[in-house]
């Protein structure tokens, strides 16, 4: 159950990010962009 919720969250996040950046339907680009944004946000929060 927890895994399903996590996978749905990831899928929604990737899909939304792809749509936001004009590559709707491209899960590879959506995942790469979403991952980059998470790392960048964490670095900014740490003051790097």
Buried (B, 14 or more C-beta within 10 A) or exposed (E): EEEEEEEEEEEEBBBEBBEEBEBEEBBEBBBBBBEEBEEEEEEEEEEE
